[in-house]
Amino acid sequence: MGKRSVSQFLTYQDCPERWRLEKQVGVPQHPAVWSPAGSAMHYVTEVWERDRLGGTGKSRSDYLEVFQVDFDARLQAEVDASGIPLAQFRTTNKTADQPGGLDREWWLKSSGDLLDRYTSWREETGWEIAISKDGEPGIEYEFIVKVPEELDDRPEVTLVRGAIDRVFTGLPGFGVVAYDLKYGSKQGDLLQLGTYAAVWETVSDQPVNAGGWFMGRKEGNSGPYHLGAVKEWRNINAAYRRLDLAIIDGVFVPRFGTNCQRCFVKEHCSFAQVERSTLA
Ligand code: SF4
């Protein structure tokens, strides 16, 4: 197996058949509005954090423009790559009042509230951004880190890569915490936070005892949670190793059901569950 990544683990957890179709077969993915929207929210909050750390700042409307420019650029890139027009991108939460679901217009209209929710949360907590040994701030921190050699000395499987959305200090009783930002409805997997904690301890020498998810479209955040054994390299390594073995053995059990509604490859999946409907 090649390098391990947190996102590959999360895709497999979501649906092993989806992992096979996306990563092994390489079928084209049907674009969805929520992906570039979530990425653009990550980006604008990153800009806000870096400005804050540098003691500067922009007006709220400037930050909203940062969001819009980045969002539209990402949407256009997906149109160009897929050949699918924006009007056919997948959306969530379709209702009689909002037949187009959470489309581009909804995200633009809501971006002010979503940004306010993040900045208020940050100001209310009073937490500060943690800094690594190399002076890098814990903001969208990209990493490729070696699993300790005593756990796995095969060179081809000793790397884990990913990006930690935020690392904060200043939480009484928790110390340093790793956070992931979510703009969908589901929180992530604890192994994701455990991996982030182990990585940040490696690059900072700061103990990370907890982690959580900032749920951008909901009130408040989820966590922080004590990470305990999930941040121990031996457990992290064992979990990724089992993922390797499952893939080598071709274990791709489909998790069809509500997952299918948000799946990027459902057009190519024989297990795809049909859209929700009533029998009436
Ligand atoms: S359509 Fe459903 S079963 Fe098929 S890959 Fe997607 S989530 Fe899995």
Boltz pocket constraint, residues with backbone or C-beta under 6 A from the ligand:
constraints:
  - pocket:
      binder: B
      contacts: [[A, 14], [A, 15], [A, 16], [A, 17], [A, 18], [A, 19], [A, 21], [A, 254], [A, 255], [A, 256], [A, 257], [A, 259], [A, 260], [A, 263], [A, 264], [A, 265], [A, 266], [A, 269], [A, 270], [A, 271], [A, 272], [A, 273]]
      max_distance: 6.0
